[in-house]
Amino acid sequence: MTPFYWSLLSWSFGLLCVLPLLAHWRQHAAVLRSSFLLLGMGVLFLLLGNLLAQAEMPSVARVLTALSPLLAGFACIRLTGLALFREVLPRLGMRAARIVEDIVVVIGYVIWSLSQLRDAGLDPSSLVTTSAILTACVAFAMQDTLGNLLGGLMLEMGDAMQLGDWVRVGDTAGRVEQIRWRVTTIRTRDGERVVLPNSLLMRSSFTVQGNPDLDAVRVRRTLNLKVSREVAPSRFIALTEELVARNTIPNVARDRPPSCVLKEIGQAHFSFDLRYWLTDPGQDDPTDSAVRVHLYAGLQRAGIAVVAPLQAIHATTDSAAKSRLAEASVLADRQAALRELSIFSTMSEEELATLARRLVPAPFVAGEIMTRQGSAAHWLYLVRTGEAKVYVELEDGVRQQVASIGAGGFFGEMSLLTGAPRRATVIAATDVECFRLDKESFEGVLRARPALAAQLSHLLVEREAELNRMTAAGNGAKPVAQNTRETMMTRILTFFGVSDTAAAGEK
């Protein structure tokens, strides 16, 4: 077959292979451009060869005419491989690694080159049999290439590393993006592409964390926390484990509980390691940050401060009068917040000041459960900033929202005053800053003025009726029977251990 017909056949077949690739032109743009360049060079060489043959330059014309089908064939082989491995096989549900595509294409190049040499009248076998030195030189020069090729084949054929796996090689950590005949490409968390020779991977060790798209990946993360030695280690361990296990934090595994261990006993602090399981290795730092945020809020509510191992001592020139002024400002702010609550509207300024001194800051992170329906918690929350959602747990397990609480709102008064279980679940919709008032802080005020129970009972009955209406509207049920003022007052007095006689006598 003449070079002209070889070129014509190659161009036709190459253009035929382009058709299924047009739907994803941008994805294959680089390969298509290079293939079209080879096809164009083949056409150009064929035209130049014909012109030079007419110009009586037969030797140069033969070379150009022979190169034309060679280049066109290379383009045809590349386009065929691209169409087969990138379009046809995926549509048939078959997946082939890029290194297989590269090897098949290279083999096609070699076979096509040998066939063109044979058509030109040159026996390809004579090049190898008559030049042992040349063969040895070529083999020596390609030892790194052959090592990379064999390394890529071993990686692809084995199960040590697969496309999509998260791996760590030395100081490099990322996801395997490609395994080619020479190199393996890893995409790091910073979006960088790290190119590693296959021979290097075969000679060194690497850690495979797994492919989140195929399997349930579990990677253990460790966060170090230091607290004062005034905190009991058992209490801190139980609290931190509960904070992580109780809250739904994205990318934290729910099927493997967290664990906290005491790592060091220092002169002024305890050092703990909190360990949890990560489900997406690509979100390690953001998840660590989310866990720390939840831990900080929970520890602050518990009155536990995370400290540094070394603490600097700073001298201050603030006077005692200035400190007292700052404390008075904080107290006045808390007292004003209590005064705005309808439940405490009948209290005197002295009683409000007593409660204000006993308020405890209680921050919550968005998505965190502030209180759960059915739980026993004898305290009230006063919302200063942020928003919380109130939900009722229905019998079928569905959670129905019935209300929202914004800045200046409060909840938990029934549990504070009567010890009743929580009637609803409250979840922080945003980051929420609260004050918490517990039973012990309120007990002194009630014992000093037992008649306050009668006033509080009236407000509690109104709040209970309001909650019943919202609950009934949310689930379509009829409002449940509620307590009378007398029943509510008796429950308050009984809960705080104050006799009815004392309350009646004060009246």
C-alpha positions as CSV (number, residue, x, y, z in Angstrom):
1,M,0.0,0.0,0.0
2,T,1.4,3.4,-1.0
3,P,2.1,6.1,1.6
4,F,-0.8,8.2,0.2
5,Y,-3.3,5.5,0.9
6,W,-1.8,4.8,4.3
7,S,-2.1,8.5,5.1
8,L,-5.7,8.6,3.8
9,L,-6.7,5.6,5.9
10,S,-5.1,7.0,9.0
11,W,-6.7,10.4,8.6
12,S,-10.1,8.8,8.1
13,F,-9.9,6.5,11.0
14,G,-8.5,9.2,13.2
15,L,-11.4,11.5,12.4
16,L,-13.8,8.7,13.1
17,C,-12.3,8.3,16.6
18,V,-12.8,12.0,17.2
19,L,-16.5,11.8,17.0
20,P,-17.2,10.2,20.5
21,L,-14.7,12.7,22.0
22,L,-16.5,15.8,20.8
23,A,-19.0,15.7,23.7
24,H,-16.1,16.2,26.2
25,W,-13.9,18.4,24.1
26,R,-12.6,20.5,26.9
27,Q,-11.7,17.4,29.0
28,H,-9.6,16.0,26.1
29,A,-8.5,19.3,24.6
30,A,-4.7,18.8,25.1
31,V,-4.6,15.3,23.5
32,L,-6.9,16.4,20.7
33,R,-4.7,19.4,19.9
34,S,-1.6,17.4,19.7
35,S,-3.3,14.7,17.6
36,F,-4.6,17.2,15.2
37,L,-1.1,18.7,15.0
38,L,0.3,15.4,14.0
39,L,-2.4,14.9,11.4
40,G,-1.7,18.4,10.0
41,M,2.0,17.7,9.8
42,G,1.2,14.4,8.0
43,V,-0.8,16.3,5.4
44,L,1.9,19.0,5.1
45,F,4.6,16.4,4.6
46,L,2.6,14.6,1.9
47,L,2.0,17.8,0.0
48,L,5.6,18.8,0.3
49,G,6.7,15.4,-0.8
50,N,4.6,15.6,-4.0
51,L,5.8,19.1,-4.8
52,L,9.5,18.1,-4.3
53,A,9.0,15.0,-6.5
54,Q,7.7,17.2,-9.3
55,A,10.7,19.5,-8.6
56,E,13.0,16.5,-9.3
57,M,14.2,16.2,-5.6
58,P,13.3,12.5,-5.2
59,S,15.4,11.7,-2.1
60,V,13.8,14.4,0.0
61,A,10.4,13.7,-1.4
62,R,10.6,10.0,-0.4
63,V,11.6,10.9,3.2
64,L,8.7,13.4,3.6
65,T,6.3,11.0,1.9
66,A,7.3,8.2,4.3
67,L,7.0,10.4,7.3
68,S,3.4,11.4,6.4
69,P,1.7,8.1,7.1
70,L,4.0,7.6,10.2
71,L,2.8,10.8,11.8
72,A,-0.8,10.3,10.7
73,G,-0.6,6.8,12.2
74,F,0.7,8.1,15.5
75,A,-2.3,10.5,15.7
76,C,-4.7,7.8,14.8
77,I,-3.4,5.5,17.5
78,R,-3.5,8.2,20.1
79,L,-7.1,9.1,19.2
80,T,-8.1,5.5,19.2
81,G,-6.7,4.9,22.6
82,L,-8.3,8.1,23.9
83,A,-11.7,7.2,22.5
84,L,-11.5,3.5,23.7
85,F,-10.3,4.2,27.3
86,R,-11.9,7.5,28.0
87,E,-15.3,7.1,26.3
88,V,-16.2,3.6,25.2
89,L,-15.0,1.5,28.2
90,P,-16.6,3.9,30.8
91,R,-19.9,3.7,29.0
92,L,-19.6,-0.1,29.2
93,G,-19.0,0.0,33.0
94,M,-15.4,-0.9,32.7
95,R,-12.5,1.1,34.2
96,A,-8.9,1.0,33.1
97,A,-6.0,2.8,34.7
98,R,-4.2,5.5,32.8
99,I,-1.0,3.4,32.9
100,V,-2.8,0.7,30.9
101,E,-3.9,3.3,28.3
102,D,-0.3,4.6,28.1
103,I,1.2,1.2,27.6
104,V,-1.3,0.2,24.9
105,V,-0.7,3.4,23.0
106,V,3.1,3.0,23.2
107,I,2.8,-0.6,22.0
108,G,0.7,0.7,19.1
109,Y,3.4,3.3,18.3
110,V,6.1,0.6,18.3
111,I,4.1,-1.7,16.0
112,W,3.2,1.0,13.6
113,S,6.8,2.3,13.5
114,L,8.1,-1.2,12.8
115,S,5.5,-1.8,10.1
116,Q,6.5,1.5,8.4
117,L,10.2,0.6,8.5
118,R,9.4,-2.8,6.9
119,D,7.3,-1.0,4.1
120,A,10.3,1.2,3.6
121,G,12.5,-1.8,2.9
122,L,14.3,-2.0,6.2
123,D,14.3,-5.1,8.3
124,P,13.7,-4.0,11.9
125,S,15.2,-7.2,13.4
126,S,18.6,-6.4,11.8
127,L,18.9,-3.3,13.9
128,V,18.9,-5.3,17.1
129,T,20.9,-8.4,16.0
130,T,23.7,-6.4,14.4
131,S,24.2,-3.8,17.1
132,A,24.5,-5.4,20.6
133,I,26.4,-2.4,21.8
134,L,23.6,-0.1,20.7
135,T,21.1,-2.3,22.5
136,A,23.1,-2.3,25.7
137,C,23.5,1.5,25.6
138,V,19.7,2.0,25.0
139,A,18.9,-0.4,27.9
140,F,21.3,1.4,30.2
141,A,20.0,4.8,29.3
142,M,16.4,3.6,29.9
143,Q,16.9,1.9,33.2
144,D,15.1,4.6,35.2
145,T,12.3,4.7,32.6
146,L,12.0,0.9,32.8
147,G,12.0,1.1,36.6
148,N,9.2,3.6,36.6
149,L,7.2,1.6,34.1
150,L,7.6,-1.6,36.1
151,G,6.8,0.3,39.3
152,G,3.6,1.7,37.8
153,L,2.6,-1.7,36.7
154,M,3.2,-3.2,40.2
155,L,1.2,-0.4,41.8
156,E,-1.7,-0.8,39.4
157,M,-1.8,-4.6,39.4
158,G,-1.4,-4.8,43.2
159,D,-3.8,-3.6,45.8
160,A,-1.4,-1.5,47.8
161,M,-2.5,1.8,46.2
162,Q,-5.5,2.6,44.1
163,L,-6.9,5.7,42.4
164,G,-8.8,7.9,44.9
165,D,-6.8,6.6,47.9
166,W,-5.6,9.1,50.5
167,V,-1.9,8.3,51.0
168,R,1.0,9.7,52.9
169,V,4.5,9.5,51.4
170,G,7.1,11.1,53.7
171,D,5.9,14.7,54.3
172,T,3.5,14.6,51.4
173,A,-0.2,13.7,52.1
174,G,-3.0,13.7,49.5
175,R,-5.2,11.8,47.2
176,V,-3.9,9.6,44.3
177,E,-5.1,11.3,41.2
178,Q,-3.2,9.4,38.5
179,I,-0.9,6.4,38.1
180,R,0.9,6.8,34.8
181,W,3.6,4.7,33.2
182,R,6.4,6.9,34.6
183,V,4.9,8.9,37.6
184,T,2.1,8.9,40.2
185,T,0.3,12.2,40.8
186,I,-1.0,13.1,44.2
187,R,-3.4,16.0,44.8
188,T,-2.7,17.5,48.3
189,R,-5.2,19.2,50.6
190,D,-3.8,22.5,49.4
191,G,-4.7,21.7,45.8
192,E,-1.1,21.2,44.8
193,R,-0.2,18.3,42.4
194,V,2.8,16.3,43.7
195,V,4.5,14.2,41.0
196,L,6.4,11.1,42.4
197,P,8.4,8.7,40.2
198,N,7.0,5.2,40.4
199,S,10.4,3.7,41.2
200,L,10.6,6.0,44.3
201,L,7.3,4.6,45.5
202,M,8.4,1.0,45.1
203,R,11.6,1.7,47.0
204,S,10.0,3.6,49.9
205,S,7.2,3.0,52.3
206,F,3.9,4.9,52.2
207,T,0.7,5.0,54.3
208,V,-2.7,4.3,52.7
209,Q,-5.6,5.8,54.6
210,G,-8.3,4.5,52.2
211,N,-10.7,5.8,49.6
212,P,-13.7,7.6,51.1
213,D,-15.7,7.1,47.9
214,L,-15.6,3.3,48.1
215,D,-15.1,2.4,51.8
216,A,-15.9,3.7,55.2
217,V,-12.6,5.4,56.0
218,R,-11.6,5.8,59.7
219,V,-8.5,7.8,60.5
220,R,-7.7,8.5,64.2
221,R,-6.9,12.1,65.1
222,T,-5.4,13.2,68.4
223,L,-5.9,16.6,70.1
224,N,-3.8,17.6,73.1
225,L,-5.5,19.4,75.9
226,K,-3.9,20.8,79.1
227,V,-5.9,21.8,82.2
228,S,-5.2,22.8,85.8
229,R,-4.5,20.1,88.3
230,E,-7.4,21.3,90.3
231,V,-9.7,19.4,87.8
232,A,-10.2,15.8,88.6
233,P,-8.8,13.7,85.6
234,S,-11.8,11.3,85.7
235,R,-14.2,14.1,85.4
236,F,-12.3,15.7,82.5
237,I,-12.1,12.4,80.6
238,A,-15.8,11.7,81.0
239,L,-16.8,15.2,80.0
240,T,-14.7,15.5,76.9
241,E,-15.7,12.1,75.6
242,E,-19.3,13.0,76.2
243,L,-19.0,16.4,74.4
244,V,-17.6,14.8,71.2
245,A,-19.9,11.7,71.3
246,R,-23.1,13.7,72.0
247,N,-22.7,16.4,69.4
248,T,-23.1,15.7,65.7
249,I,-19.9,17.1,64.3
250,P,-19.4,16.8,60.5
251,N,-16.7,14.2,59.5
252,V,-16.5,12.7,63.0
253,A,-17.3,9.0,63.0
254,R,-20.4,8.0,65.0
255,D,-19.7,4.2,65.0
256,R,-16.4,4.6,66.9
257,P,-16.5,6.4,70.2
258,P,-13.9,9.0,71.2
259,S,-11.4,8.3,73.9
260,C,-9.5,10.6,76.2
261,V,-6.4,9.5,78.0
262,L,-4.1,11.2,80.6
263,K,-0.7,11.6,79.0
264,E,1.3,13.6,81.5
265,I,1.1,14.9,85.0
266,G,3.0,18.2,85.1
267,Q,3.8,20.5,88.0
268,A,0.8,22.8,87.4
269,H,-1.3,21.0,84.8
270,F,-2.6,17.7,83.5
271,S,-2.0,16.8,79.8
272,F,-4.7,14.8,78.0
273,D,-4.9,13.4,74.5
274,L,-8.4,13.3,73.1
275,R,-8.7,10.9,70.2
276,Y,-11.6,10.7,67.7
277,W,-12.1,9.0,64.3
278,L,-12.2,11.1,61.1
279,T,-14.3,9.9,58.1
280,D,-12.8,12.3,55.5
281,P,-9.0,12.6,55.5
282,G,-9.3,15.7,53.3
283,Q,-11.1,17.6,56.1
284,D,-8.6,16.9,59.0
285,D,-7.8,20.5,60.0
286,P,-11.3,21.9,59.7
287,T,-12.7,18.9,61.7
288,D,-10.0,19.4,64.4
289,S,-11.1,23.0,64.6
290,A,-14.8,22.1,64.9
291,V,-14.0,19.6,67.7
292,R,-12.0,22.2,69.6
293,V,-14.8,24.7,69.3
294,H,-17.3,22.3,70.8
295,L,-14.9,21.3,73.5
296,Y,-14.2,24.9,74.4
297,A,-17.9,25.8,74.7
298,G,-18.6,22.6,76.7
299,L,-15.6,23.1,79.0
300,Q,-16.5,26.7,79.6
301,R,-20.1,25.7,80.6
302,A,-18.5,23.3,83.0
303,G,-16.2,25.9,84.5
304,I,-13.0,24.3,83.2
305,A,-10.4,26.4,81.6
306,V,-7.9,25.0,79.1
307,V,-4.4,26.3,80.0
308,A,-1.0,26.4,78.4
309,P,1.8,24.4,79.9
310,L,3.8,27.5,80.6
311,Q,2.0,30.6,82.0
312,A,3.5,34.0,82.0
313,I,2.9,36.4,84.9
314,H,1.9,39.9,83.8
315,A,2.0,42.9,86.1
316,T,-1.0,45.2,86.1
317,T,-1.5,48.7,87.4
318,D,-5.3,48.6,87.5
319,S,-6.5,49.9,90.9
320,A,-8.9,48.0,93.1
321,A,-11.5,50.7,92.5
322,K,-11.3,50.2,88.7
323,S,-11.7,46.4,89.2
324,R,-14.8,47.0,91.4
325,L,-16.2,49.3,88.8
326,A,-15.8,46.7,86.1
327,E,-17.4,44.0,88.2
328,A,-20.3,46.4,89.0
329,S,-20.8,47.0,85.3
330,V,-21.0,43.3,84.6
331,L,-23.4,42.7,87.5
332,A,-25.6,45.6,86.3
333,D,-25.8,44.1,82.8
334,R,-26.8,40.7,84.2
335,Q,-29.3,42.2,86.5
336,A,-30.9,44.1,83.6
337,A,-31.1,40.9,81.6
338,L,-33.0,39.2,84.5
339,R,-35.3,42.2,85.0
340,E,-36.5,41.8,81.3
341,L,-37.7,38.2,82.0
342,S,-41.4,38.0,82.8
343,I,-40.8,35.2,85.2
344,F,-38.6,37.4,87.4
345,S,-40.7,40.6,87.0
346,T,-42.0,40.5,90.5
347,M,-38.7,40.3,92.2
348,S,-37.0,43.1,94.0
349,E,-33.7,44.7,92.9
350,E,-31.9,43.0,95.8
351,E,-33.2,39.6,94.8
352,L,-32.3,40.2,91.1
353,A,-28.8,41.3,92.2
354,T,-28.4,38.1,94.2
355,L,-29.4,36.0,91.2
356,A,-27.2,38.1,88.9
357,R,-24.1,37.2,91.0
358,R,-24.8,33.5,90.5
359,L,-25.3,33.5,86.7
360,V,-22.8,31.3,84.9
361,P,-21.8,31.9,81.3
362,A,-22.9,29.0,79.1
363,P,-21.9,29.3,75.4
364,F,-23.2,26.8,72.7
365,V,-22.0,26.1,69.2
366,A,-24.4,26.1,66.2
367,G,-26.0,22.7,65.9
368,E,-25.3,21.7,69.5
369,I,-28.1,20.3,71.6
370,M,-28.7,22.8,74.5
371,T,-31.3,20.6,76.3
372,R,-33.0,17.3,75.4
373,Q,-36.6,16.4,75.8
374,G,-37.2,14.1,78.8
375,S,-33.8,14.9,80.5
376,A,-33.6,16.0,84.1
377,A,-31.7,19.4,84.3
378,H,-32.6,21.7,87.1
379,W,-31.5,25.0,85.6
380,L,-32.7,27.8,83.4
381,Y,-31.0,29.4,80.3
382,L,-31.2,33.0,79.5
383,V,-30.3,33.7,75.8
384,R,-28.1,36.8,75.4
385,T,-27.1,36.5,71.7
386,G,-27.9,34.1,68.9
387,E,-31.0,31.9,68.1
388,A,-32.2,28.5,69.3
389,K,-34.9,26.2,67.9
390,V,-37.4,24.4,70.0
391,Y,-38.4,20.9,68.9
392,V,-40.9,18.4,70.2
393,E,-40.0,14.7,69.8
394,L,-43.2,12.9,68.5
395,E,-44.1,9.3,69.2
396,D,-42.9,8.1,65.8
397,G,-39.5,9.6,66.4
398,V,-40.0,12.6,64.2
399,R,-38.7,15.9,65.5
400,Q,-41.2,18.8,65.0
401,Q,-40.1,22.4,65.4
402,V,-42.6,24.4,67.5
403,A,-40.8,27.7,68.3
404,S,-37.6,29.6,68.2
405,I,-35.9,31.6,71.0
406,G,-33.8,34.7,70.2
407,A,-31.8,37.2,72.3
408,G,-33.7,38.0,75.5
409,G,-35.6,34.8,75.6
410,F,-35.3,32.0,78.1
411,F,-36.2,28.3,78.6
412,G,-36.0,25.7,81.3
413,E,-38.0,27.6,83.9
414,M,-40.3,24.6,84.6
415,S,-37.3,22.3,85.4
416,L,-35.6,25.0,87.5
417,L,-38.7,25.6,89.7
418,T,-40.4,22.2,89.8
419,G,-37.7,19.7,88.8
420,A,-39.9,18.5,85.9
421,P,-38.2,16.8,83.0
422,R,-37.6,18.9,79.9
423,R,-40.7,19.2,77.8
424,A,-38.9,19.9,74.5
425,T,-35.5,19.7,72.8
426,V,-33.7,22.9,72.2
427,I,-30.9,23.1,69.6
428,A,-28.7,26.1,68.8
429,A,-29.4,27.4,65.3
430,T,-26.4,29.7,65.5
431,D,-23.7,30.2,68.0
432,V,-25.5,31.1,71.2
433,E,-24.3,33.0,74.3
434,C,-26.3,32.1,77.4
435,F,-26.4,32.6,81.1
436,R,-27.3,29.6,83.3
437,L,-29.2,29.8,86.6
438,D,-29.4,26.6,88.6
439,K,-31.6,25.4,91.5
440,E,-28.9,26.0,94.2
441,S,-28.6,29.6,93.1
442,F,-32.3,30.3,93.2
443,E,-33.0,28.3,96.4
444,G,-31.7,31.0,98.7
445,V,-34.0,33.7,97.2
446,L,-37.1,31.5,97.5
447,R,-36.3,30.4,101.1
448,A,-35.9,34.1,102.0
449,R,-39.3,34.9,100.5
450,P,-41.5,31.8,100.2
451,A,-44.5,33.9,99.0
452,L,-42.6,34.3,95.8
453,A,-43.8,30.8,94.9
454,A,-47.4,32.0,94.5
455,Q,-46.3,34.7,92.0
456,L,-44.1,32.3,90.1
457,S,-46.8,29.7,89.9
458,H,-49.0,32.1,88.0
459,L,-46.3,32.8,85.4
460,L,-45.5,29.1,85.1
461,V,-49.1,28.2,84.4
462,E,-49.2,30.7,81.6
463,R,-45.9,29.5,80.1
464,E,-47.2,25.9,80.3
465,A,-50.4,26.8,78.5
466,E,-48.4,28.5,75.8
467,L,-46.1,25.5,75.3
468,N,-49.1,23.2,75.2
469,R,-50.7,25.3,72.4
470,M,-47.5,25.3,70.4
471,T,-47.0,21.6,70.8
472,A,-50.6,20.8,69.8
473,A,-50.3,23.1,66.7
474,G,-47.0,21.4,65.7
475,N,-48.3,17.7,65.9
476,G,-52.0,18.2,65.4
477,A,-52.9,16.8,68.8
478,K,-55.2,18.3,71.4
479,P,-53.7,20.3,74.2
480,V,-52.9,18.3,77.3
481,A,-54.3,19.0,80.7
482,Q,-52.2,21.5,82.6
483,N,-51.5,22.3,86.3
484,T,-53.6,24.8,88.2
485,R,-52.0,27.7,90.1
486,E,-52.4,25.9,93.4
487,T,-50.9,22.7,92.1
488,M,-48.0,24.5,90.5
489,M,-47.2,26.4,93.7
490,T,-47.3,23.2,95.7
491,R,-44.8,21.6,93.2
492,I,-42.5,24.6,93.6
493,L,-42.5,24.5,97.4
494,T,-42.1,20.8,97.5
495,F,-39.1,20.8,95.1
496,F,-37.3,23.4,97.1
497,G,-38.3,21.9,100.5
498,V,-40.3,25.0,101.6
499,S,-43.4,24.3,103.7
500,D,-46.8,25.6,102.7
501,T,-47.1,27.1,106.1
502,A,-44.1,29.3,105.6
503,A,-45.4,30.6,102.3
504,A,-48.9,31.3,103.7
505,G,-47.4,33.0,106.8
506,E,-45.4,35.4,104.7
507,K,-48.5,36.4,102.7
